[in-house]
């Protein structure tokens, strides 16, 4: 059985590719909610 990719992954890769000419396009923010219900937001560098 093959691996299944997250449905948002290709959308993210497409967006990063189409904006690769912009210097700030290698940064994106990722928001999650922990098991305790506390929200968290972080800035990620995509290299």
N, C-alpha and C positions, 0 to 999 in steps of 0.2 A: 504494500500500500504506500503510495507516494505522500510526501509532505504537502500540507495545505497551507498556503500563505494567508496571512491576515488580509481581509478585504480592503483595508486602507493602504496597504504597503505600496501597491502599484500607483495609486493616486499620489502618494507622497513622493515617490521616485520621479513620476512625471512632472510634478510641480517643481521639484528641485532642479530637474534637467532643463525645463523651459525657462527658469529664472537664473541659470548658472552664470550668466553674464553680470549679474548684480552681486557686488562684493558681500553684502549682508545676507544673501540667500542661503548661505551655509548654516545659518542659525534658525532654529525653530523652537517653539514652546510646546511642552508636553504636560498635560494635566491628568492627574490620576486621583482616585479616592482610595485611601488605605482601608484595611480591614476594620479599623476602628471608626470609620466614617469621616475621618479628617481629610480634607482636600489638600492636594499638593500640586505645585506648578514649578517646572524647571525649564531653563533654557538649555538646549542641546546643540552642540556643534556637530554638523554632519560632514564627515571627511571622507 
